[in-house]
């Protein structure tokens, strides 16, 4: 059996991080059981015939084979990932079960003390029958780092690992669970895993008719599950265990009051499997959306008046590197997760193998004592796994970071998704369909994703989103020796992606521009970029440069806008008294049917777009969110409108 956790004191999503940090499991190997043993909990992870016990207790205990035959989307929740045994046996059974076309399995598991990748691989040697699936899991397995890690292991199987304490993990997730695997070490070894707070979160996150199965029949567990609404029954246990428990909850317990109902995604209506989804914009945002939608069994179609990668995504190179902020704010965690998610996406599409991503590493230079002090605190905070970051007097070095060719990146993400070089003039939604007006007539879709940067404003009411444009010029010199790794300190310099000594890229300027204005290249901007680049890399030669200028679309808080488009009139009336404080119980947010926003990515779109697109795909399918609820709130399209309502009351946007 697997393991987890230490106590929590309330329902807050991430206030436990400092008290209950995630750390690698401290294990030794039990020779008699041929299994890893937790030193913390003094118990083994699985029995001698672990796969057979997993199938008996969790797969048969939840009647999965029969349920899967008629299910198009099924979500399993687990307490304690451990070695991943239960996930592997579930995945194996899923592959063997006849299911409806397009069916998808979501598996969510929490773990506070994850095995290291090496220990995971060693544990998997005990189950040769599961070797092919275990190898896939080992390849995708994330580093030991707190937070959400969503892994698309095949076209129909998605694993979401939440490395966190159990109650915090389940409070943070946005999902409806159909079947629970209540694992974890025995209650006598790890009572915190089975405490009331964890069981309450399990009940709250259960779909109507959800089931549970567990190996233990301990009285405290039975009473706790009954108290939160499960009807229980005993079944014969596995091997020498006489009994096990199964249960069902038809009406999930009353949920904890929604703290920010204006950001709740509960009012978003999913689209059916195979639905046609329009995407406006063929830059990194739209391309990432197309890739994510295809993975979720939807059929995207892209519209862009200029074609793929015509804007900022048409630069010859762009950095893939993390943004690290001190503190456990949603913003800080979003940028950390976006970085690892982007690296996973680049791996999935073979970016390094196909030559358009060069993971040369990036040095973030410490140019003064203040920045050196900040970087020291970042290093001491262990915001990334040790093999993702090193620190010395020169700065912070990110060995997995590098430089990508955005044009090839966009093309790989789009793949065979149709791209129409058309202009969309209007969008309207009616009767669960969205109608797009083009120069060639109208077309209907199940939904539309507006992902065309600051041009998104043409489809939105006035004052709804505070998007602004910032022009950025980059310069490059072809066939010039470049530094071995990229160097950044605000401005940056990097080898051009592609063949060795292809050239060097540097930039970029930041110049605000007015709505509707087009950016222009200038020799003054080239000189600014050259001067900054030589400070980072004095060997840069003095010779003519090539340059390109484009517009970044950004928001006041430098976070993207991601999610369903709010019904602005509903927001203005339902939340009109927020300027007086939270005076009553508010209804959850209403959204415009089938209209979604993915914009405002700023200068970090190459890193943040894949995670943002995964969030949109979840909204469209109704599956588990790839990140925590408070991050969904931080990216919500209605956040600026709500902010203004709280400050002094805001007028409803004009229609």
C-alpha positions in Angstrom: 0.0 0.0 0.0 1.0 3.6 -0.5 1.5 6.5 1.9 0.9 10.1 2.7 0.6 12.7 5.1 0.8 15.0 8.1 -1.8 17.1 9.8 -3.6 20.1 8.4 -5.5 22.7 10.4 -8.1 24.2 8.0 -9.5 24.1 4.5 -7.2 26.7 2.9 -5.7 25.5 -0.3 -2.0 26.1 0.2 -1.4 27.5 3.7 0.0 24.1 4.7 3.1 24.4 2.5 5.4 25.8 5.1 4.2 23.4 7.8 3.9 20.2 5.7 6.4 20.5 2.9 6.6 17.9 0.1 9.7 15.8 0.3 11.0 12.6 -1.3 10.0 9.4 0.4 12.5 8.0 2.9 12.6 4.3 2.1 14.5 1.1 2.5 13.9 -2.3 0.9 12.2 -5.1 2.7 13.9 -8.2 1.5 11.2 -10.6 2.8 8.4 -8.8 1.1 10.6 -7.7 -1.9 9.0 -4.2 -1.6 10.0 -0.7 -0.5 9.3 0.2 3.1 8.6 3.6 4.4 10.9 4.6 7.3 8.4 7.4 8.2 5.5 5.1 8.6 7.3 1.8 9.2 5.2 -0.1 6.6 5.7 -1.6 3.2 4.2 -0.1 0.0 2.6 -3.3 -1.4 2.1 -6.9 -0.5 3.9 -9.8 -2.1 1.2 -10.1 -4.8 0.5 -6.4 -5.1 -1.1 -6.3 -8.5 -3.6 -9.1 -7.6 -4.5 -7.3 -4.4 -4.9 -4.0 -6.2 -7.3 -5.5 -8.7 -9.3 -7.3 -6.1 -9.7 -4.3 -3.7 -9.8 -1.3 -5.9 -10.8 -2.4 -9.5 -13.3 -5.1 -8.5 -14.3 -3.2 -5.4 -15.5 -0.3 -7.6 -17.0 -2.5 -10.3 -14.9 -0.7 -12.9 -15.2 -3.1 -15.8 -19.0 -2.9 -15.9 -19.1 0.8 -15.4 -16.5 1.6 -18.0 -18.5 -0.2 -20.8 -20.9 2.7 -20.8 -18.8 5.6 -19.7 -17.3 8.2 -22.0 -15.5 10.1 -19.2 -14.5 8.5 -15.9 -12.5 10.0 -13.1 -10.7 8.0 -10.3 -9.4 9.7 -7.1 -6.7 8.1 -4.9 -5.3 8.8 -1.5 -1.6 8.1 -1.8 0.1 7.4 -5.2 3.1 5.5 -3.7 4.6 3.3 -6.4 1.7 3.9 -8.8 0.6 0.3 -8.6 -3.1 1.1 -8.4 -2.8 3.5 -11.3 -1.0 0.9 -13.4 -3.5 -1.9 -12.8 -6.4 0.5 -13.5 -4.7 1.6 -16.8 -4.1 -2.0 -17.7 -7.8 -2.9 -17.1 -8.9 0.2 -19.0 -6.9 -0.9 -22.1 -8.5 -4.3 -21.9 -12.1 -3.1 -21.5 -14.5 -2.4 -24.4 -15.6 1.2 -24.1 -17.5 3.8 -26.1 -15.5 5.5 -28.8 -13.6 8.5 -27.4 -13.8 7.4 -23.8 -11.3 8.9 -21.5 -9.9 7.9 -18.1 -8.7 10.5 -15.6 -6.8 9.4 -12.6 -6.0 11.9 -9.8 -3.7 10.9 -6.9 -2.2 12.9 -4.1 1.2 12.2 -2.5 3.1 14.2 0.1 6.2 12.0 0.0 6.7 10.9 -3.6 9.2 8.2 -4.5 12.2 9.5 -6.5 12.2 8.4 -10.2 15.0 5.9 -9.4 13.1 4.3 -6.5 9.9 4.2 -8.6 11.7 2.3 -11.4 13.2 -0.1 -8.9 9.8 -0.8 -7.4 8.3 -1.5 -10.8 10.7 -4.4 -11.4 8.5 -6.5 -9.2 5.7 -6.5 -11.8 7.0 -7.7 -15.2 3.4 -8.0 -16.5 3.0 -4.2 -16.1 6.4 -3.4 -17.6 5.2 -1.6 -20.8 2.9 0.7 -18.9 5.4 1.2 -16.0 8.0 2.3 -18.5 5.7 5.0 -19.9 4.9 6.2 -16.4 8.6 6.3 -15.5 9.3 8.4 -18.6 6.7 10.9 -17.7 7.0 10.9 -13.9 7.6 14.4 -12.6 10.3 15.6 -10.3 9.5 15.8 -6.6 8.0 19.3 -6.5 4.9 20.5 -4.7 1.8 21.1 -6.7 -0.1 19.7 -9.7 1.5 17.6 -12.4 -0.8 16.5 -15.2 0.5 13.8 -17.5 -1.2 12.8 -20.7 0.1 9.3 -20.9 -1.9 8.3 -24.0 -4.7 9.7 -26.1 -7.3 8.4 -23.6 -5.5 8.3 -20.2 -4.6 11.3 -18.1 -2.8 11.1 -14.8 -2.9 14.1 -12.4 -0.4 13.9 -9.6 -0.9 16.4 -6.7 2.2 16.4 -4.6 0.8 17.8 -1.4 -0.9 16.8 1.9 -4.2 15.0 1.2 -6.7 17.5 2.6 -4.9 20.4 0.9 -4.7 18.5 -2.4 -8.4 17.6 -2.5 -9.4 21.1 -1.4 -7.4 22.6 -4.3 -8.6 20.3 -7.1 -11.5 21.0 -9.4 -12.9 17.6 -10.3 -15.9 15.3 -9.7 -14.7 11.8 -8.7 -16.6 8.7 -9.9 -14.6 6.1 -7.9 -12.2 6.5 -5.0 -9.2 4.2 -4.2 -8.7 4.8 -0.4 -5.2 3.5 0.0 -2.4 4.9 2.1 -0.8 3.0 4.9 -3.0 1.4 7.5 -4.9 3.8 9.9 -2.7 2.5 12.8 0.4 3.6 10.9 -0.8 6.8 9.3 -4.0 8.0 11.1 -3.7 11.5 9.5 -4.6 10.1 6.1 -7.9 8.8 7.4 -8.9 11.8 9.6 -12.2 13.5 9.3 -11.0 16.5 7.3 -9.7 14.2 4.5 -12.9 12.2 4.4 -15.0 15.4 4.2 -13.0 16.6 1.2 -13.5 13.1 -0.4 -17.3 13.4 0.0 -17.3 17.0 -1.3 -15.4 16.1 -4.4 -17.5 13.0 -5.2 -19.9 12.9 -8.2 -23.5 11.6 -7.4 -23.3 7.8 -7.3 -19.5 7.8 -6.6 -18.1 4.7 -5.0 -15.2 3.9 -2.7 -13.1 0.9 -2.0 -10.5 0.3 0.6 -8.6 -2.5 2.2 -9.3 -1.5 5.8 -12.4 -2.1 7.9 -11.2 -0.2 10.9 -14.0 1.2 13.0 -12.8 4.8 12.8 -12.7 4.6 9.0 -16.2 3.1 8.8 -17.6 5.7 11.2 -15.9 8.6 9.3 -17.1 7.5 5.9 -20.7 7.0 7.2 -20.7 10.4 8.8 -19.8 12.1 5.5 -22.6 10.3 3.6 -21.3 7.0 2.3 -23.4 3.8 2.5 -20.9 1.0 3.3 -20.8 -2.7 2.8 -18.2 -5.4 3.6 -16.8 -7.7 1.0 -14.3 -10.6 1.3 -10.8 -9.2 1.5 -7.7 -10.3 -0.4 -5.5 -13.1 0.8 -5.3 -13.3 4.6 -7.4 -10.1 5.0 -10.8 -11.4 5.9 -12.7 -8.3 4.9 -12.6 -5.0 2.9 -14.9 -2.1 2.5 -16.9 -0.7 -0.4 -19.3 2.2 -0.4 -21.4 4.6 -2.4 -22.5 8.2 -2.0 -25.7 9.1 -3.9 -26.0 12.7 -2.7 -22.6 14.2 -1.9 -22.4 16.0 1.4 -23.0 19.8 1.5 -20.0 21.4 0.2 -17.8 23.9 1.9 -19.3 27.4 1.0 -17.7 28.7 -2.1 -15.3 31.5 -1.1 -15.3 33.3 -4.4 -18.5 32.3 -6.3 -17.8 34.9 -9.0 -14.9 32.8 -10.1 -16.5 29.4 -9.7 -16.2 27.3 -12.9 -19.2 25.2 -11.9 -21.5 27.2 -14.3 -19.4 26.3 -17.4 -21.3 23.7 -19.6 -19.0 21.1 -21.1 -19.2 20.3 -24.8 -19.9 16.7 -26.2 -17.1 14.4 -27.3 -16.0 15.1 -30.9 -17.4 18.6 -30.9 -16.2 21.1 -33.4 -14.4 24.0 -31.7 -13.3 27.1 -33.5 -10.1 28.8 -32.4 -9.4 32.4 -33.5 -5.7 33.0 -33.6 -2.8 30.8 -34.9 0.0 32.0 -32.6 1.3 30.1 -29.6 -2.0 30.5 -27.7 -4.2 29.2 -30.5 -1.8 26.4 -31.5 -1.5 25.2 -27.9 -5.3 25.2 -27.7 -5.5 23.1 -30.8 -3.1 20.6 -29.4 -4.9 20.4 -26.0 -8.3 20.0 -27.7 -7.2 17.2 -29.9 -5.8 15.3 -26.9 -9.2 15.6 -25.3 -11.1 14.2 -28.2 -12.4 17.5 -29.6 -12.1 18.6 -33.2 -10.5 22.1 -33.5 -10.5 24.4 -36.5 -8.3 27.5 -36.5 -9.0 30.9 -38.1 -6.3 33.5 -38.5 -6.4 36.3 -41.0 -2.6 36.1 -41.4 -1.9 32.4 -41.0 0.2 30.6 -38.4 2.8 32.3 -36.3 2.4 35.7 -38.0 2.7 37.8 -34.8 5.0 37.5 -31.9 5.1 33.7 -32.4 6.9 34.3 -35.7 10.2 35.3 -34.1 13.2 33.1 -35.0 13.7 32.2 -31.3 12.3 32.6 -27.8 13.4 31.6 -24.3 11.9 28.7 -22.4 12.8 29.5 -18.8 11.0 29.7 -15.5 9.8 32.8 -13.7 10.4 32.3 -10.0 8.7 34.4 -7.4 9.2 34.1 -3.6 6.1 33.0 -1.7 3.4 30.5 -2.3 1.0 32.8 -4.1 -1.2 31.5 -6.9 0.8 33.6 -9.3 4.1 32.1 -8.2 2.8 28.6 -8.4 1.2 29.2 -11.8 4.5 30.3 -13.4 6.4 27.3 -11.8 3.8 24.8 -13.0 3.6 26.4 -16.4 7.4 25.9 -16.9 7.4 22.2 -16.1 4.2 21.8 -18.2 5.9 23.5 -21.1 8.9 21.2 -20.9 6.6 18.2 -20.9 4.8 19.5 -23.9 8.1 20.1 -25.8 9.1 16.5 -24.9 5.7 15.2 -26.2 6.1 16.9 -29.6 9.7 15.9 -30.0 11.0 19.5 -30.0 14.6 18.7 -29.1 14.7 15.6 -31.2 13.4 17.5 -34.2 15.9 20.4 -33.7 13.6 23.3 -32.9 14.2 23.3 -29.1 17.8 23.7 -27.9 17.9 22.9 -24.1 21.2 24.7 -23.8 20.4 26.0 -20.3 19.7 29.6 -19.2 21.8 31.6 -16.8 19.8 34.3 -14.9 22.6 36.7 -14.0 22.7 38.5 -10.7 23.8 41.9 -11.8 23.8 43.7 -8.4 23.7 42.9 -4.7 20.0 43.3 -4.4 19.4 40.8 -7.2 22.0 38.4 -5.7 20.2 38.5 -2.4 16.9 37.8 -4.0 18.4 34.9 -5.9 19.9 33.5 -2.8 16.5 33.4 -1.1 15.0 31.8 -4.2 17.7 29.1 -4.1 17.2 28.5 -0.4 13.4 28.2 -0.9 13.8 25.1 -3.2 11.1 26.4 -5.5 12.3 23.9 -8.2 13.8 20.4 -7.8 17.6 20.5 -7.2 18.3 19.2 -10.7 16.3 22.0 -12.3 18.3 24.8 -10.7 21.8 25.6 -9.5 23.1 28.7 -7.8 26.5 30.4 -7.6 27.9 33.9 -7.6 27.1 34.4 -11.3 23.4 33.8 -10.8 20.8 31.0 -11.1 21.3 28.4 -13.8 18.4 26.4 -15.2 19.9 23.4 -17.0 16.6 22.2 -18.7 15.8 25.7 -20.0 16.7 26.8 -23.5 15.8 28.4 -26.8 12.9 27.4 -29.1 12.0 28.3 -32.6 8.4 29.5 -32.1 7.5 29.0 -35.7 8.3 25.3 -35.6 6.8 25.1 -32.1 3.5 26.4 -33.4 3.6 24.2 -36.5 4.2 21.1 -34.4 1.3 22.0 -32.0 -1.1 22.6 -34.8 -0.2 19.4 -36.6 -3.0 18.4 -39.0 -5.6 20.8 -37.5 -7.3 22.8 -40.3 -6.2 26.4 -40.5 -8.3 28.9 -42.4 -6.8 32.2 -43.4 -10.0 34.1 -42.8 -11.2 37.2 -41.0 -13.9 36.8 -38.3 -16.1 39.8 -38.1 -18.6 38.8 -35.4 -19.3 36.0 -32.9 -22.7 35.1 -31.6 -24.0 32.2 -29.4 -27.5 30.7 -29.4 -29.0 27.3 -28.6 -25.7 25.8 -27.6 -24.1 26.8 -30.9 -21.6 29.6 -31.6 -21.8 31.3 -35.0 -18.8 32.9 -36.7 -19.3 35.4 -39.5 -16.4 35.4 -42.0 -16.0 37.0 -45.4 -17.2 33.7 -46.9 -20.4 33.4 -44.8 -21.3 31.9 -41.5 -20.1 28.8 -39.7 -21.4 27.1 -36.6 -19.4 25.4 -33.9 -20.0 24.0 -30.4 -17.7 26.6 -28.9 -15.1 29.2 -29.8 -11.7 30.1 -28.2 -10.7 33.7 -28.7 -6.9 33.5 -28.7 -5.8 36.3 -31.0 -4.0 38.6 -28.5 -5.1 42.2 -28.2 -7.4 41.7 -31.2 -9.7 39.8 -28.9 -11.1 43.1 -27.8 -13.0 43.4 -31.1 -15.3 40.6 -29.9 -15.7 41.9 -26.3 -17.8 44.6 -24.8 -16.1 47.9 -24.0 -14.2 48.0 -20.6 -14.5 44.2 -20.1 -10.8 43.4 -20.3 -7.8 45.8 -19.7 -5.6 44.4 -22.4 -2.7 46.5 -23.7 -0.1 46.1 -26.3 3.7 46.3 -25.8 6.0 46.3 -28.8 9.1 44.2 -28.6 12.0 44.2 -31.1 14.6 41.4 -31.2 17.8 41.3 -33.2 20.0 38.5 -34.4 23.3 38.0 -36.2 23.5 34.9 -38.5 26.5 32.6 -38.6 28.1 34.1 -35.5 29.5 32.1 -32.5 27.1 32.3 -29.6 27.4 31.6 -25.9 27.0 27.9 -25.0 23.9 28.7 -23.0 21.4 31.6 -23.0 22.1 34.5 -20.6 19.3 36.7 -19.2 19.1 39.7 -16.9 16.0 41.4 -18.1 17.4 41.5 -21.7 18.8 38.2 -22.9 21.2 36.7 -25.5 21.0 33.1 -26.7 22.2 30.9 -29.5 19.7 30.7 -32.4 17.9 27.4 -32.3 19.0 24.9 -35.0 22.5 23.9 -36.1 25.6 24.8 -34.0 27.0 28.3 -34.7 23.9 29.2 -36.7 23.9 32.6 -35.0 23.0 34.6 -31.9 19.7 36.2 -30.9 19.2 39.0 -28.4 16.6 41.4 -27.1 14.0 42.5 -26.4 12.7 46.0 -26.2 9.5 47.0 -24.3 7.6 49.9 -25.8 3.9 50.6 -25.0 1.8 51.3 -28.1 -1.7 52.6 -28.4 -4.6 50.4 -29.5 -4.7 50.0 -33.3 -1.1 51.1 -33.7 1.3 48.9 -35.6 4.9 48.5 -34.3 7.9 49.5 -36.4 11.5 48.3 -36.4 14.1 50.9 -35.6 17.9 51.2 -35.6 17.6 52.8 -32.2 16.0 49.7 -30.8 18.7 47.6 -32.5 21.4 49.7 -30.8 19.6 49.3 -27.4 19.5 45.5 -27.9 23.2 45.4 -28.9 24.3 47.5 -26.0 22.4 45.3 -23.5 23.6 42.1 -25.2 27.2 43.1 -25.0 26.9 43.6 -21.2 25.8 40.0 -21.0 28.2 38.6 -23.6 31.2 41.0 -24.4 32.3 38.7 -27.3 29.4 39.7 -29.4 30.8 41.2 -32.6 29.9 44.6 -34.0 28.2 43.9 -37.3 24.8 44.5 -39.0 21.8 42.7 -37.5 18.5 41.4 -38.7 15.5 42.4 -36.6 11.8 41.8 -36.1 9.2 43.6 -34.1 5.9 42.3 -32.8 3.3 43.1 -30.2 2.8 41.3 -26.9 -0.6 41.4 -25.4 -0.5 41.8 -21.6 -2.7 42.5 -18.6 -2.1 44.8 -15.6 -1.2 41.9 -13.3 1.0 40.2 -15.9 -1.1 37.0 -15.7 -2.9 35.6 -18.7 -6.7 35.7 -19.2 -7.9 32.1 -19.3 -11.4 30.6 -19.1 -15.0 31.0 -20.1 -16.2 34.5 -21.0 -18.4 35.9 -18.2 -21.9 37.0 -18.8 -21.0 40.6 -18.1 -24.6 41.8 -17.4 -25.0 39.0 -14.8 -21.7 40.0 -13.1 -22.9 43.7 -13.0 -26.2 42.8 -11.3 -25.3 39.7 -9.2 -22.2 41.3 -7.6 -23.1 45.0 -7.6 -22.8 45.4 -3.9 -19.3 44.0 -3.5 -18.1 47.6 -3.0 -19.7 47.4 0.5 -17.9 44.1 1.3 -19.2 40.6 1.0 -22.7 41.2 2.3 -24.5 38.0 1.5 -24.4 34.6 -0.1 -23.8 35.1 -3.8 -24.8 32.9 -6.7 -22.1 31.3 -8.8 -20.9 33.0 -12.0 -22.8 32.8 -15.2 -20.9 32.5 -18.5 -21.6 33.2 -22.2 -22.4 29.8 -23.7 -19.6 28.4 -25.7 -17.3 31.4 -25.7 -13.8 31.1 -24.1 -10.8 33.4 -23.8 -7.1 32.7 -24.0 -5.2 35.9 -24.2 -2.9 38.3 -22.4 0.1 36.0 -22.3 2.6 38.8 -22.4 6.3 38.0 -23.0 6.0 34.5 -21.5 3.5 32.9 -23.8 5.9 30.3 -25.1 6.1 28.9 -21.5 2.5 29.6 -20.3 0.4 28.8 -23.3 0.4 25.0 -23.0 -0.9 25.0 -19.4 -3.4 27.7 -20.2 -4.7 25.6 -23.1 -5.0 22.6 -20.9 -7.2 24.6 -18.6 -9.5 25.6 -21.5 -9.6 21.9 -22.7 -10.8 20.9 -19.2 -13.5 23.6 -19.2 -14.7 22.2 -22.6 -14.8 18.6 -21.6 -15.7 18.8 -17.9 -12.7 16.8 -16.9 -10.3 17.5 -13.9 -8.5 20.8 -14.0 -4.8 20.6 -14.5 -4.1 23.0 -11.8 -5.5 24.3 -8.4 -8.7 26.2 -7.9 -6.9 29.3 -6.7 -4.8 29.4 -9.9 -8.0 29.1 -12.0 -9.3 32.1 -10.0 -6.1 34.1 -10.6 -6.5 33.6 -14.4 -10.2 34.2 -14.5 -11.5 36.5 -17.3 -13.7 38.3 -14.8 -11.1 39.2 -12.2 -10.6 42.8 -13.3 -14.3 43.5 -13.5 -14.7 42.1 -10.0 -11.8 44.2 -8.8 -13.4 47.3 -10.1 -16.8 46.4 -8.6 -15.1 46.0 -5.2 -13.3 49.3 -5.4 -16.2 51.6 -6.3 -18.7 49.8 -8.3 -18.3 49.3 -12.0 -20.7 50.0 -14.8 -21.8 47.1 -16.9 -19.7 46.8 -20.1 -21.3 48.3 -23.2 -22.9 46.0 -25.7 
